[in-house]
Amino acid sequence: MGRRARTKPNQTLTEQEVIEFCKSRLAKYKVPKSVVFILRFHAMPQAKC
C-alpha cells in the first residue's frame, strides 16, 4: 500500500529522513522499509454521487 506526500517547492527529502520521521511517529510494523520518490502526481478522476 502506498501513501503520497508533497514537499514544499525547493525542499528536498532523503529516503532515510522519511523513514526516520515515520519511526518517530508510527508503530514499528507500519514504518516503510523503502521510499519511492516521484516528480509529479497525476490527478485521478473521482466519482461523486
C-alpha positions, 0 to 999 in steps of 0.5 A, a space after each residue: 500500500 502506498 501513501 503520497 506526500 508533497 514537499 514544499 517547492 525547493 525542499 528536498 527529502 532523503 529516503 532515510 529522513 522519511 523513514 526516520 520521521 515515520 519511526 518517530 511517529 508510527 508503530 514499528 510494523 507500519 514504518 516503510 522499509 523503502 521510499 519511492 520518490 516521484 516528480 509529479 502526481 497525476 490527478 485521478 478522476 473521482 466519482 461523486 454521487 
